[in-house]
């Protein structure tokens, strides 16, 4: 018999390093929730960002799941960060990474904070099915001319992860975003709402195609939908008490859109600029709204992850 040399495929530099706690939970079939790091590195000022990192992880643990904050440190994707790693993420000087940037960050040994797209991709690579964030990226206003469409949408089209969020930021073209999600067969589910949330506002003015009212219902939908290979958007409105005042929101949105147009701000710099405009113009109220909604989303994602783990255990148990 001829000698056969086995071809060994080297481990990918993008294979995530999974913390022991997260790896143990996944191996045991327990609930895990991925959390992004762009919010911490670019969305919140210090020291609020580091405080929020702990708040989000506690919110997940309080519901019986294990948090897995995602980032790239020294060029290695990391899923599940200890306190020292969270300190590094919140200290600043991290590059904002979407999926297309992961290879460059790995090859150059850079530190980076992961967007929704990159976090979803790395979570799926690690075997995590639930992810909590604040708001999705989407189709920007004027995209017919600029072609400015967030990579979040394309990644969700081909990545089986359920993302709990508060819709998309009102500074985007919400209707066009929903159309792209439909075209790409990404599921959209309203949680205790018939209308798609607008991040700072509970109602964007657009309906959702499906509604669920309990974590168990969301888990059942996701357990069925994941067979399609695409993601699921679970849209939960910001808590009523934390919704940004409508008149203030509309004034800041109009002023912010005019500001980015006047300054020629485009691409990935638009959202950070508008968020800073909201924060400054609202006297910090928008920041409080942001933290409140992402904390609520982390809690819901944990509830769904626990329910999903129960569904999967029932399916694997002998009948």
LODO-878378 format. One record per residue (C-alpha): residue number from 1; residue in one letter; z, x, y. Coordinates in nm, 2 decimals. Layout:
REM LODO-878378
{resi=NUM | resn=A | Z=Z | X=X | Y=Y}
...
REM end
This chain:
REM LODO-878378
{resi=1 | resn=X | Z=0.00 | X=0.00 | Y=0.00}
{resi=2 | resn=X | Z=-0.10 | X=0.15 | Y=0.34}
{resi=3 | resn=X | Z=0.17 | X=0.26 | Y=0.57}
{resi=4 | resn=X | Z=0.22 | X=0.01 | Y=0.86}
{resi=5 | resn=X | Z=0.36 | X=0.13 | Y=1.19}
{resi=6 | resn=X | Z=0.56 | X=-0.14 | Y=1.35}
{resi=7 | resn=X | Z=0.47 | X=-0.20 | Y=1.71}
{resi=8 | resn=X | Z=0.79 | X=-0.22 | Y=1.92}
{resi=9 | resn=X | Z=0.77 | X=-0.41 | Y=2.24}
{resi=10 | resn=X | Z=1.00 | X=-0.25 | Y=2.50}
{resi=11 | resn=X | Z=1.26 | X=-0.46 | Y=2.66}
{resi=12 | resn=X | Z=1.13 | X=-0.61 | Y=2.99}
{resi=13 | resn=X | Z=1.28 | X=-0.48 | Y=3.31}
{resi=14 | resn=X | Z=1.31 | X=-0.84 | Y=3.41}
{resi=15 | resn=X | Z=1.52 | X=-0.94 | Y=3.11}
{resi=16 | resn=X | Z=1.84 | X=-1.06 | Y=3.27}
{resi=17 | resn=X | Z=2.17 | X=-0.89 | Y=3.21}
{resi=18 | resn=X | Z=2.40 | X=-1.17 | Y=3.11}
{resi=19 | resn=X | Z=2.77 | X=-1.15 | Y=3.17}
{resi=20 | resn=X | Z=2.99 | X=-1.16 | Y=2.86}
{resi=21 | resn=X | Z=3.15 | X=-1.49 | Y=2.97}
{resi=22 | resn=X | Z=2.81 | X=-1.66 | Y=3.02}
{resi=23 | resn=X | Z=2.67 | X=-1.51 | Y=2.69}
{resi=24 | resn=X | Z=2.97 | X=-1.63 | Y=2.50}
{resi=25 | resn=X | Z=2.94 | X=-1.98 | Y=2.64}
{resi=26 | resn=X | Z=2.57 | X=-2.00 | Y=2.56}
{resi=27 | resn=X | Z=2.62 | X=-1.87 | Y=2.21}
{resi=28 | resn=X | Z=2.89 | X=-2.14 | Y=2.15}
{resi=29 | resn=X | Z=2.68 | X=-2.42 | Y=2.29}
{resi=30 | resn=X | Z=2.91 | X=-2.47 | Y=2.59}
{resi=31 | resn=X | Z=2.80 | X=-2.59 | Y=2.93}
{resi=32 | resn=X | Z=2.67 | X=-2.33 | Y=3.18}
{resi=33 | resn=X | Z=2.54 | X=-2.39 | Y=3.54}
{resi=34 | resn=X | Z=2.32 | X=-2.13 | Y=3.72}
{resi=35 | resn=X | Z=2.39 | X=-2.08 | Y=4.10}
{resi=36 | resn=X | Z=2.15 | X=-1.91 | Y=4.34}
{resi=37 | resn=X | Z=2.24 | X=-1.62 | Y=4.57}
{resi=38 | resn=X | Z=2.00 | X=-1.66 | Y=4.86}
{resi=39 | resn=X | Z=2.25 | X=-1.92 | Y=5.00}
{resi=40 | resn=X | Z=2.52 | X=-1.66 | Y=5.00}
{resi=41 | resn=X | Z=2.31 | X=-1.36 | Y=5.13}
{resi=42 | resn=X | Z=2.09 | X=-1.54 | Y=5.38}
{resi=43 | resn=X | Z=2.21 | X=-1.90 | Y=5.43}
{resi=44 | resn=X | Z=2.57 | X=-1.86 | Y=5.53}
{resi=45 | resn=X | Z=2.74 | X=-1.62 | Y=5.77}
{resi=46 | resn=X | Z=3.03 | X=-1.39 | Y=5.66}
{resi=47 | resn=X | Z=3.30 | X=-1.45 | Y=5.56}
{resi=48 | resn=X | Z=3.20 | X=-1.81 | Y=5.50}
{resi=49 | resn=X | Z=2.95 | X=-1.70 | Y=5.24}
{resi=50 | resn=X | Z=3.20 | X=-1.52 | Y=5.02}
{resi=51 | resn=X | Z=3.45 | X=-1.81 | Y=5.05}
{resi=52 | resn=X | Z=3.17 | X=-2.05 | Y=4.94}
{resi=53 | resn=X | Z=3.08 | X=-1.83 | Y=4.64}
{resi=54 | resn=X | Z=3.43 | X=-1.89 | Y=4.51}
{resi=55 | resn=X | Z=3.43 | X=-2.26 | Y=4.60}
{resi=56 | resn=X | Z=3.10 | X=-2.32 | Y=4.41}
{resi=57 | resn=X | Z=3.22 | X=-2.13 | Y=4.10}
{resi=58 | resn=X | Z=3.55 | X=-2.32 | Y=4.11}
{resi=59 | resn=X | Z=3.37 | X=-2.65 | Y=4.14}
{resi=60 | resn=X | Z=3.17 | X=-2.57 | Y=3.82}
{resi=61 | resn=X | Z=3.48 | X=-2.46 | Y=3.63}
{resi=62 | resn=X | Z=3.68 | X=-2.76 | Y=3.74}
{resi=63 | resn=X | Z=3.43 | X=-2.98 | Y=3.56}
{resi=64 | resn=X | Z=3.44 | X=-2.78 | Y=3.23}
{resi=65 | resn=X | Z=3.14 | X=-2.56 | Y=3.27}
{resi=66 | resn=X | Z=3.08 | X=-2.19 | Y=3.32}
{resi=67 | resn=X | Z=2.92 | X=-2.07 | Y=3.65}
{resi=68 | resn=X | Z=2.64 | X=-1.82 | Y=3.64}
{resi=69 | resn=X | Z=2.55 | X=-1.69 | Y=3.98}
{resi=70 | resn=X | Z=2.22 | X=-1.51 | Y=3.97}
{resi=71 | resn=X | Z=2.11 | X=-1.20 | Y=4.17}
{resi=72 | resn=X | Z=1.93 | X=-0.87 | Y=4.13}
{resi=73 | resn=X | Z=2.15 | X=-0.56 | Y=4.17}
{resi=74 | resn=X | Z=2.02 | X=-0.20 | Y=4.14}
{resi=75 | resn=X | Z=1.69 | X=-0.35 | Y=4.02}
{resi=76 | resn=X | Z=1.84 | X=-0.54 | Y=3.73}
{resi=77 | resn=X | Z=1.84 | X=-0.92 | Y=3.72}
{resi=78 | resn=X | Z=2.20 | X=-1.04 | Y=3.67}
{resi=79 | resn=X | Z=2.31 | X=-1.38 | Y=3.54}
{resi=80 | resn=X | Z=2.68 | X=-1.42 | Y=3.59}
{resi=81 | resn=X | Z=2.85 | X=-1.21 | Y=3.86}
{resi=82 | resn=X | Z=3.21 | X=-1.07 | Y=3.88}
{resi=83 | resn=X | Z=3.40 | X=-1.05 | Y=4.20}
{resi=84 | resn=X | Z=3.27 | X=-0.71 | Y=4.29}
{resi=85 | resn=X | Z=2.91 | X=-0.82 | Y=4.24}
{resi=86 | resn=X | Z=2.97 | X=-1.13 | Y=4.45}
{resi=87 | resn=X | Z=3.11 | X=-0.90 | Y=4.72}
{resi=88 | resn=X | Z=2.79 | X=-0.70 | Y=4.72}
{resi=89 | resn=X | Z=2.57 | X=-1.01 | Y=4.74}
{resi=90 | resn=X | Z=2.77 | X=-1.14 | Y=5.04}
{resi=91 | resn=X | Z=2.79 | X=-0.81 | Y=5.22}
{resi=92 | resn=X | Z=2.43 | X=-0.84 | Y=5.34}
{resi=93 | resn=X | Z=2.12 | X=-0.61 | Y=5.32}
{resi=94 | resn=X | Z=1.98 | X=-0.79 | Y=5.02}
{resi=95 | resn=X | Z=1.61 | X=-0.87 | Y=5.01}
{resi=96 | resn=X | Z=1.51 | X=-1.23 | Y=4.96}
{resi=97 | resn=X | Z=1.34 | X=-1.26 | Y=4.62}
{resi=98 | resn=X | Z=1.11 | X=-1.52 | Y=4.48}
{resi=99 | resn=X | Z=0.95 | X=-1.48 | Y=4.13}
{resi=100 | resn=X | Z=0.66 | X=-1.27 | Y=4.26}
{resi=101 | resn=X | Z=0.91 | X=-1.02 | Y=4.41}
{resi=102 | resn=X | Z=1.12 | X=-0.96 | Y=4.09}
{resi=103 | resn=X | Z=0.89 | X=-0.70 | Y=3.95}
{resi=104 | resn=X | Z=0.89 | X=-0.50 | Y=4.28}
{resi=105 | resn=X | Z=1.27 | X=-0.52 | Y=4.31}
{resi=106 | resn=X | Z=1.31 | X=-0.41 | Y=3.95}
{resi=107 | resn=X | Z=1.06 | X=-0.12 | Y=3.98}
{resi=108 | resn=X | Z=1.20 | X=0.00 | Y=4.31}
{resi=109 | resn=X | Z=1.57 | X=-0.04 | Y=4.21}
{resi=110 | resn=X | Z=1.64 | X=-0.28 | Y=4.49}
{resi=111 | resn=X | Z=1.92 | X=-0.53 | Y=4.55}
{resi=112 | resn=X | Z=1.80 | X=-0.89 | Y=4.61}
{resi=113 | resn=X | Z=1.92 | X=-1.25 | Y=4.65}
{resi=114 | resn=X | Z=1.73 | X=-1.50 | Y=4.43}
{resi=115 | resn=X | Z=1.56 | X=-1.81 | Y=4.58}
{resi=116 | resn=X | Z=1.54 | X=-2.14 | Y=4.39}
{resi=117 | resn=X | Z=1.23 | X=-2.02 | Y=4.22}
{resi=118 | resn=X | Z=1.36 | X=-1.69 | Y=4.11}
{resi=119 | resn=X | Z=1.70 | X=-1.83 | Y=4.01}
{resi=120 | resn=X | Z=1.53 | X=-2.11 | Y=3.80}
{resi=121 | resn=X | Z=1.30 | X=-1.85 | Y=3.63}
{resi=122 | resn=X | Z=1.59 | X=-1.61 | Y=3.54}
{resi=123 | resn=X | Z=1.82 | X=-1.90 | Y=3.43}
{resi=124 | resn=X | Z=1.55 | X=-2.02 | Y=3.19}
{resi=125 | resn=X | Z=1.50 | X=-1.66 | Y=3.07}
{resi=126 | resn=X | Z=1.87 | X=-1.65 | Y=2.99}
{resi=127 | resn=X | Z=1.87 | X=-1.99 | Y=2.81}
{resi=128 | resn=X | Z=2.04 | X=-2.19 | Y=3.09}
{resi=129 | resn=X | Z=1.92 | X=-2.54 | Y=3.14}
{resi=130 | resn=X | Z=2.11 | X=-2.66 | Y=3.45}
{resi=131 | resn=X | Z=2.09 | X=-2.51 | Y=3.80}
{resi=132 | resn=X | Z=2.26 | X=-2.63 | Y=4.12}
{resi=133 | resn=X | Z=2.15 | X=-2.55 | Y=4.47}
{resi=134 | resn=X | Z=2.14 | X=-2.71 | Y=4.82}
{resi=135 | resn=X | Z=1.78 | X=-2.80 | Y=4.88}
{resi=136 | resn=X | Z=1.44 | X=-2.72 | Y=4.73}
{resi=137 | resn=X | Z=1.17 | X=-2.55 | Y=4.91}
{resi=138 | resn=X | Z=0.85 | X=-2.75 | Y=4.95}
{resi=139 | resn=X | Z=0.54 | X=-2.81 | Y=5.15}
{resi=140 | resn=X | Z=0.57 | X=-2.70 | Y=5.51}
{resi=141 | resn=X | Z=0.45 | X=-2.91 | Y=5.80}
{resi=142 | resn=X | Z=0.10 | X=-2.81 | Y=5.89}
{resi=143 | resn=X | Z=0.03 | X=-2.67 | Y=5.54}
{resi=144 | resn=X | Z=-0.33 | X=-2.80 | Y=5.56}
{resi=145 | resn=X | Z=-0.39 | X=-2.51 | Y=5.79}
{resi=146 | resn=X | Z=-0.13 | X=-2.26 | Y=5.69}
{resi=147 | resn=X | Z=-0.13 | X=-2.31 | Y=5.31}
{resi=148 | resn=X | Z=0.25 | X=-2.27 | Y=5.33}
{resi=149 | resn=X | Z=0.39 | X=-2.42 | Y=5.01}
{resi=150 | resn=X | Z=0.71 | X=-2.29 | Y=4.86}
{resi=151 | resn=X | Z=0.69 | X=-2.11 | Y=4.52}
{resi=152 | resn=X | Z=0.98 | X=-2.33 | Y=4.41}
{resi=153 | resn=X | Z=0.74 | X=-2.61 | Y=4.33}
{resi=154 | resn=X | Z=0.50 | X=-2.41 | Y=4.12}
{resi=155 | resn=X | Z=0.78 | X=-2.24 | Y=3.93}
{resi=156 | resn=X | Z=0.94 | X=-2.58 | Y=3.85}
{resi=157 | resn=X | Z=0.60 | X=-2.70 | Y=3.72}
{resi=158 | resn=X | Z=0.62 | X=-2.44 | Y=3.44}
{resi=159 | resn=X | Z=0.99 | X=-2.37 | Y=3.39}
{resi=160 | resn=X | Z=1.21 | X=-2.60 | Y=3.19}
{resi=161 | resn=X | Z=1.52 | X=-2.61 | Y=3.41}
{resi=162 | resn=X | Z=1.69 | X=-2.91 | Y=3.56}
{resi=163 | resn=X | Z=1.78 | X=-2.85 | Y=3.93}
{resi=164 | resn=X | Z=2.05 | X=-3.05 | Y=4.10}
{resi=165 | resn=X | Z=1.98 | X=-3.05 | Y=4.47}
{resi=166 | resn=X | Z=2.00 | X=-3.27 | Y=4.79}
{resi=167 | resn=X | Z=1.62 | X=-3.31 | Y=4.81}
{resi=168 | resn=X | Z=1.43 | X=-3.09 | Y=5.04}
{resi=169 | resn=X | Z=1.52 | X=-2.99 | Y=5.40}
{resi=170 | resn=X | Z=1.39 | X=-3.24 | Y=5.66}
{resi=171 | resn=X | Z=1.21 | X=-2.96 | Y=5.84}
{resi=172 | resn=X | Z=0.95 | X=-2.98 | Y=5.55}
{resi=173 | resn=X | Z=0.68 | X=-3.23 | Y=5.48}
{resi=174 | resn=X | Z=0.88 | X=-3.45 | Y=5.23}
{resi=175 | resn=X | Z=0.60 | X=-3.68 | Y=5.14}
{resi=176 | resn=X | Z=0.36 | X=-3.40 | Y=5.06}
{resi=177 | resn=X | Z=0.63 | X=-3.22 | Y=4.86}
{resi=178 | resn=X | Z=0.69 | X=-3.52 | Y=4.64}
{resi=179 | resn=X | Z=0.31 | X=-3.55 | Y=4.59}
{resi=180 | resn=X | Z=0.29 | X=-3.19 | Y=4.47}
{resi=181 | resn=X | Z=0.59 | X=-3.25 | Y=4.23}
{resi=182 | resn=X | Z=0.40 | X=-3.55 | Y=4.09}
{resi=183 | resn=X | Z=0.08 | X=-3.36 | Y=4.05}
{resi=184 | resn=X | Z=0.26 | X=-3.08 | Y=3.87}
{resi=185 | resn=X | Z=0.44 | X=-3.32 | Y=3.64}
{resi=186 | resn=X | Z=0.79 | X=-3.22 | Y=3.76}
{resi=187 | resn=X | Z=1.03 | X=-3.50 | Y=3.70}
{resi=188 | resn=X | Z=1.22 | X=-3.65 | Y=4.00}
{resi=189 | resn=X | Z=1.54 | X=-3.84 | Y=3.94}
{resi=190 | resn=X | Z=1.76 | X=-3.99 | Y=4.21}
{resi=191 | resn=X | Z=2.13 | X=-3.97 | Y=4.14}
{resi=192 | resn=X | Z=2.29 | X=-4.30 | Y=4.25}
{resi=193 | resn=X | Z=2.01 | X=-4.34 | Y=4.50}
{resi=194 | resn=X | Z=1.67 | X=-4.52 | Y=4.52}
{resi=195 | resn=X | Z=1.55 | X=-4.29 | Y=4.81}
{resi=196 | resn=X | Z=1.49 | X=-3.92 | Y=4.81}
{resi=197 | resn=X | Z=1.75 | X=-3.73 | Y=5.01}
{resi=198 | resn=X | Z=1.66 | X=-3.53 | Y=5.31}
{resi=199 | resn=X | Z=1.92 | X=-3.25 | Y=5.28}
{resi=200 | resn=X | Z=2.13 | X=-3.30 | Y=5.60}
{resi=201 | resn=X | Z=2.05 | X=-3.67 | Y=5.59}
{resi=202 | resn=X | Z=2.10 | X=-3.90 | Y=5.29}
{resi=203 | resn=X | Z=1.76 | X=-4.08 | Y=5.31}
{resi=204 | resn=X | Z=1.43 | X=-3.90 | Y=5.38}
{resi=205 | resn=X | Z=1.25 | X=-4.23 | Y=5.40}
{resi=206 | resn=X | Z=1.07 | X=-4.18 | Y=5.06}
{resi=207 | resn=X | Z=1.15 | X=-4.35 | Y=4.73}
{resi=208 | resn=X | Z=1.24 | X=-4.18 | Y=4.41}
{resi=209 | resn=X | Z=1.04 | X=-4.28 | Y=4.09}
{resi=210 | resn=X | Z=1.35 | X=-4.30 | Y=3.87}
{resi=211 | resn=X | Z=1.72 | X=-4.34 | Y=3.92}
{resi=212 | resn=X | Z=2.03 | X=-4.25 | Y=3.71}
{resi=213 | resn=X | Z=2.39 | X=-4.34 | Y=3.78}
{resi=214 | resn=X | Z=2.59 | X=-4.13 | Y=3.54}
{resi=215 | resn=X | Z=2.59 | X=-3.77 | Y=3.43}
{resi=216 | resn=X | Z=2.53 | X=-3.89 | Y=3.08}
{resi=217 | resn=X | Z=2.21 | X=-4.07 | Y=3.19}
{resi=218 | resn=X | Z=2.09 | X=-3.76 | Y=3.37}
{resi=219 | resn=X | Z=2.16 | X=-3.55 | Y=3.05}
{resi=220 | resn=X | Z=1.96 | X=-3.80 | Y=2.84}
{resi=221 | resn=X | Z=1.67 | X=-3.79 | Y=3.08}
{resi=222 | resn=X | Z=1.67 | X=-3.41 | Y=3.08}
{resi=223 | resn=X | Z=1.71 | X=-3.39 | Y=2.70}
{resi=224 | resn=X | Z=1.39 | X=-3.59 | Y=2.67}
{resi=225 | resn=X | Z=1.19 | X=-3.44 | Y=2.96}
{resi=226 | resn=X | Z=1.24 | X=-3.07 | Y=2.88}
{resi=227 | resn=X | Z=1.00 | X=-3.11 | Y=2.59}
{resi=228 | resn=X | Z=0.72 | X=-3.13 | Y=2.85}
{resi=229 | resn=X | Z=0.79 | X=-2.77 | Y=2.95}
{resi=230 | resn=X | Z=0.83 | X=-2.86 | Y=3.32}
{resi=231 | resn=X | Z=1.14 | X=-2.89 | Y=3.53}
{resi=232 | resn=X | Z=1.34 | X=-3.19 | Y=3.65}
{resi=233 | resn=X | Z=1.46 | X=-3.24 | Y=4.01}
{resi=234 | resn=X | Z=1.79 | X=-3.43 | Y=4.02}
{resi=235 | resn=X | Z=1.83 | X=-3.54 | Y=4.38}
{resi=236 | resn=X | Z=2.18 | X=-3.62 | Y=4.50}
{resi=237 | resn=X | Z=2.24 | X=-3.73 | Y=4.86}
{resi=238 | resn=X | Z=2.50 | X=-3.54 | Y=5.07}
{resi=239 | resn=X | Z=2.84 | X=-3.71 | Y=5.06}
{resi=240 | resn=X | Z=2.86 | X=-3.99 | Y=5.31}
{resi=241 | resn=X | Z=3.14 | X=-3.83 | Y=5.51}
{resi=242 | resn=X | Z=2.95 | X=-3.50 | Y=5.55}
{resi=243 | resn=X | Z=2.61 | X=-3.64 | Y=5.65}
{resi=244 | resn=X | Z=2.48 | X=-3.49 | Y=5.98}
{resi=245 | resn=X | Z=2.47 | X=-3.74 | Y=6.27}
{resi=246 | resn=X | Z=2.12 | X=-3.89 | Y=6.29}
{resi=247 | resn=X | Z=2.06 | X=-3.84 | Y=6.66}
{resi=248 | resn=X | Z=2.19 | X=-3.48 | Y=6.65}
{resi=249 | resn=X | Z=1.97 | X=-3.41 | Y=6.35}
{resi=250 | resn=X | Z=1.65 | X=-3.55 | Y=6.51}
{resi=251 | resn=X | Z=1.71 | X=-3.36 | Y=6.83}
{resi=252 | resn=X | Z=1.77 | X=-3.03 | Y=6.65}
{resi=253 | resn=X | Z=1.47 | X=-3.08 | Y=6.42}
{resi=254 | resn=X | Z=1.24 | X=-3.15 | Y=6.71}
{resi=255 | resn=X | Z=1.37 | X=-2.85 | Y=6.91}
{resi=256 | resn=X | Z=1.36 | X=-2.63 | Y=6.61}
{resi=257 | resn=X | Z=1.00 | X=-2.71 | Y=6.52}
{resi=258 | resn=X | Z=0.89 | X=-2.64 | Y=6.88}
{resi=259 | resn=X | Z=1.08 | X=-2.31 | Y=6.87}
{resi=260 | resn=X | Z=0.92 | X=-2.17 | Y=6.56}
{resi=261 | resn=X | Z=0.57 | X=-2.28 | Y=6.69}
{resi=262 | resn=X | Z=0.64 | X=-2.11 | Y=7.03}
{resi=263 | resn=X | Z=0.76 | X=-1.79 | Y=6.87}
{resi=264 | resn=X | Z=0.48 | X=-1.78 | Y=6.61}
{resi=265 | resn=X | Z=0.73 | X=-1.77 | Y=6.32}
{resi=266 | resn=X | Z=0.55 | X=-1.83 | Y=5.99}
{resi=267 | resn=X | Z=0.60 | X=-1.81 | Y=5.61}
{resi=268 | resn=X | Z=0.93 | X=-1.73 | Y=5.46}
{resi=269 | resn=X | Z=1.09 | X=-1.67 | Y=5.80}
{resi=270 | resn=X | Z=1.05 | X=-2.03 | Y=5.91}
{resi=271 | resn=X | Z=1.34 | X=-2.18 | Y=5.70}
{resi=272 | resn=X | Z=1.60 | X=-1.92 | Y=5.80}
{resi=273 | resn=X | Z=1.50 | X=-1.95 | Y=6.17}
{resi=274 | resn=X | Z=1.53 | X=-2.33 | Y=6.16}
{resi=275 | resn=X | Z=1.86 | X=-2.32 | Y=5.97}
{resi=276 | resn=X | Z=2.01 | X=-2.08 | Y=6.23}
{resi=277 | resn=X | Z=1.88 | X=-2.32 | Y=6.50}
{resi=278 | resn=X | Z=2.06 | X=-2.61 | Y=6.34}
{resi=279 | resn=X | Z=2.38 | X=-2.41 | Y=6.29}
{resi=280 | resn=X | Z=2.39 | X=-2.29 | Y=6.65}
{resi=281 | resn=X | Z=2.28 | X=-2.62 | Y=6.80}
{resi=282 | resn=X | Z=2.52 | X=-2.83 | Y=6.60}
{resi=283 | resn=X | Z=2.82 | X=-2.61 | Y=6.67}
{resi=284 | resn=X | Z=2.86 | X=-2.54 | Y=6.30}
{resi=285 | resn=X | Z=2.84 | X=-2.90 | Y=6.19}
{resi=286 | resn=X | Z=2.52 | X=-2.83 | Y=5.99}
{resi=287 | resn=X | Z=2.69 | X=-2.54 | Y=5.81}
{resi=288 | resn=X | Z=2.97 | X=-2.77 | Y=5.70}
{resi=289 | resn=X | Z=2.72 | X=-3.02 | Y=5.58}
{resi=290 | resn=X | Z=2.54 | X=-2.75 | Y=5.38}
{resi=291 | resn=X | Z=2.85 | X=-2.63 | Y=5.21}
{resi=292 | resn=X | Z=2.96 | X=-2.99 | Y=5.13}
{resi=293 | resn=X | Z=2.63 | X=-3.09 | Y=4.97}
{resi=294 | resn=X | Z=2.59 | X=-2.77 | Y=4.76}
{resi=295 | resn=X | Z=2.95 | X=-2.80 | Y=4.64}
{resi=296 | resn=X | Z=2.89 | X=-3.16 | Y=4.53}
{resi=297 | resn=X | Z=2.57 | X=-3.05 | Y=4.36}
{resi=298 | resn=X | Z=2.75 | X=-2.78 | Y=4.17}
{resi=299 | resn=X | Z=3.00 | X=-3.04 | Y=4.05}
{resi=300 | resn=X | Z=2.74 | X=-3.28 | Y=3.94}
{resi=301 | resn=X | Z=2.54 | X=-3.01 | Y=3.76}
{resi=302 | resn=X | Z=2.85 | X=-2.91 | Y=3.57}
{resi=303 | resn=X | Z=2.91 | X=-3.27 | Y=3.46}
{resi=304 | resn=X | Z=2.55 | X=-3.30 | Y=3.34}
{resi=305 | resn=X | Z=2.57 | X=-2.96 | Y=3.16}
{resi=306 | resn=X | Z=2.88 | X=-3.08 | Y=2.98}
{resi=307 | resn=X | Z=2.71 | X=-3.41 | Y=2.88}
{resi=308 | resn=X | Z=2.40 | X=-3.22 | Y=2.77}
{resi=309 | resn=X | Z=2.60 | X=-2.99 | Y=2.56}
{resi=310 | resn=X | Z=2.75 | X=-3.29 | Y=2.38}
{resi=311 | resn=X | Z=2.40 | X=-3.43 | Y=2.33}
{resi=312 | resn=X | Z=2.28 | X=-3.11 | Y=2.18}
{resi=313 | resn=X | Z=2.58 | X=-3.08 | Y=1.95}
{resi=314 | resn=X | Z=2.53 | X=-3.43 | Y=1.82}
{resi=315 | resn=X | Z=2.16 | X=-3.36 | Y=1.75}
{resi=316 | resn=X | Z=2.25 | X=-3.04 | Y=1.56}
{resi=317 | resn=X | Z=2.54 | X=-3.19 | Y=1.35}
{resi=318 | resn=X | Z=2.46 | X=-3.31 | Y=1.00}
{resi=319 | resn=X | Z=2.41 | X=-3.68 | Y=0.97}
REM end
